[in-house]
Amino acid sequence: MNAIRSYISATPDHNMIRSFCFSADLRTGSCRYPIKSFQWHKDSVGAAGYSGSCRRFRSAACVLALLLSMILTMGFPDISRASQATPIIISADSATAAEPAQPADPAKPANSADTTIVTSADTTIAIAPDTTIRQLEPAIRQLDPKIRKITEAISDPWVAGQAVRDSLGLREVVDYWEYAYMEQGTKSRPDPRIGFRFVEYAVATGDTGRYTLATEMYFWGLKAGFEEKFADAIQLEMKMMEPLLERHVFRQWNRDFTNRDPRLLREIRDYWVRHDVLPSTERNERLIEHWQRIHYSRKHFANDTSTVYGADVRSEIYVRLGPPDRKRSGTLPFNTGEIRGRLHDLVEAGYIPVSQTYTLQSSIMQGYFPGRYDFWRYDHVSPEGPVIYLFGRPGRENRYRLMDSLEDFIAGSSFRRVVLGRRGTRSAFRAGYFLQLMLYNEAATIDHYFGNRLVEYDRVWNEAVFRRDADARMIGEMNSPQLAAHDMKQIQIRAPLAQSRFERDLARYPLYTRQYRFLDNEKGPVTFILVQPSEIFERVIGKLDEDIIREYNAFLLRQGIIVYHNGEKTGRHADVHAADRNDPVFKTGRFFSYGTIPVSDNETRFHLYSELYVSPDAELSEYMPHGLVALATEWKEAGEPIADLGSLQLSDLVLGRSGSETITIRSAEMGVLDDYRIPAEEDLQVYFEIYNLKTDEAGEHRYNITYRLHPQERRGLFRRRTREVSLAWEAASRQPADHQFFEVDLSHVGSGRHRLHISVEDGITGEKYERYVELYLEGED
């Protein structure tokens, strides 16, 4: 029972301290911490419920152990009077420490089987297992001055967490911060330092069960104001996000940091909210993935610690784009055979005698610095083609870096040093020419990019050497290191600033979305928003791997709308549809999510999502959690809300069609219209609302409606133009607000683009208001 592992955690109700134990020998009562003397009442501790190494016993002893562990690292005088200490009994029903009637008898401990005894300099505390921190504080205050001093520091969870991390470890500090956060709940004061480090430590320890809480605490910390004590942590977080940001964005963040502008914290929060790839979950997968990449980089890219991640330069690319699709590592040796072959070309062309080849070869070798390289290739991050990166440490450099090109292995002086001919003449061959050809010949097997450049370099070489009017200077023009670096850079700028594995490895499909603005009697200005998969959804299902379809014949579609106002999540509308692959939803993609959202200003945004799973319980790979095979996400800004100024007002015009699935939009059951296209054989449905009608003497609200449908394009030289269709009628209402829903027969209207005008005139005041919408009528012609 030696070397018990220390830890802290919370009970399911997050109210009681769950467990803590020192690294101690319970048989002898001795503690392994470097102090002169420290004793437990071992009989009582043994009775407290200890049942083996690393088992948890329920008690509030974790708090005292935490305090004492901090003191122990500071050191304090001998504790030799433990056997004469006066016990203080703390239980769940005692809010303060109570003096017992008589001193504790070591042979007969005053505690029950569930009580823990902890002894300090002149006080013994017996702690019941359901004791909370608040009940424990009075007893802590009675301990010696050093414990009281640490107690003051403990009041700051950040300071306490650092002490736990330094003395116990990452798992323990995560446990402690979770307890502190859950104990205080929404009353806890946001601290970005805790939020940043909590997600970092949770990922570092592989504690996947806490990823949702890590997301919550990260955003909780960003609600704080910009206090000076947070500055270092905020600046570090900025630098860790720098590779993911546009330069102008990071410059603005730097200005905000210099000015200590709280807007910076909102910008950090908004970045991760915008890039959340699975909005249906409470965790932010992109944030977790970001820290997983950092953790991986620290473990595997250890040539140096030159980056903000504490790893070498490969970490900056890995954090941005994740693991490469292909990679190679090795060393490019000096290939004497390749150099000798090029020199024999010069012998054959009559430039030099054979006797000079060995001397020239030795001279050329002086400019080559072999070093280790790492080659990465990404095949799917850009539609323009593969993206490649070359890392290395050239022979005479101590810095491992992202290389501009293979030419970095060649000394710059080699492209100036003439080894054959006179400087400035047509026949001047420089050492760098030979080394280039040698390097690309070696690298041609690494990737076809280097092979293609070798073919081009070889062509230029042959022209310069064997043509009668050859000019060696053309080699320098075509094969310059600057040109090679430029070409490599052009390939690398294809890559996005950052990309999640979800974006790279999963099928994508667009969404159809519609927004309609109304005035609601209770909510004021509102927006009705509708989302559904586009027709490409059907193609995505058709292209799924046959093995997946055969094994997982059931599909599940998660779809919804998340509402944000001023960056804060204010609502969610979610729908789920599960069925086999023959279900009409999975054949057509006609699955609708919709909701009515209050919108009072321009600061409302909608995060729309649709996620397709082959089976909710399937784990196909790490890239398809729970069977995720395709997804769609989109951000939409809410339109300018309708202003209720007391004058006549109309809602947006809602169009539908008679032959499709219906949904309830305000007061009407309407068929959903795809992309404002109306089949010729179906009727057009129109819905709108009228507000602020005036009242006549009879208490009625009378108004006139006119609709006009007219074409927006010519039908051709030999076709008749479609005539404008119009209709007007009167209506009345007992309320100042009313709605209209009607259908229009399109059988006599030709195909093409049309505009629908709706005009409403108040029958009392003569005030008019008009709205229009464009649509496309499909037809055989």
Secondary structure, DSSP 8 states (H G I E B T S, - for coil): --S-----EE-TTS-SEEE---SEETTTTEE-SS-S--BB-HHHHHHTT--STT----STHHHHHHHHHHHHHH-------GGG-EEEEE-TT-SS-B--SS--BTTB-SS-TT-EEEE-SSEEEEE-TT--HHHHHHHHHTS-HHHHHHHHHHTSHHHHHHHHHHHT-HHHHHHHHHHHHHHHGGGS---HHHHHHHHHHHHHTT-GGGHHHHHHHHHHHTTS---GGGHHHHHHHHHHHGGGS-HHHHHHHHHHHHTT-THHHHHHHHHHHHT-S-TTSSS-HHHHHHHHHHHHHHHH--S---STTSS-THHHHHHHH-S-SEEEEEE----HHHHHHHHHHHHHTTSS-GGGHHHHHHHHHTTB---EEEEEEESSS-TT--EEEEEE--TT----EE-SSGGGGB-GGGGT-EEES-TTSTT-EEHHHHHHHHHHHHHTTT-HHHHHHHHHHHHHHHHHHHSTT--THHHHHHS-HHHHHHHHHHHHTTS-S---HHHHHSEE--EEEEEEEEEETTTEEEEEEEEEE-THHHHHHHTS-HHHHHH--EEEEEEEEEEEETTEEEEEEEEEEEEETTSHHHHH----EEEEEE--STTEEEEEEEEEES-TT---BTTBGGGEEEEEEEEEE--------SS-EE---EEEETTS-EEEETTEEEE--STTEE-TTS-EEEEEEEE-----TTS-EEEEEEEEEEESS---TTS-----EEEEEEEEESSS-EEEEEEE--TTS-SEEEEEEEEEEETTT--EEEEEEEEEE----
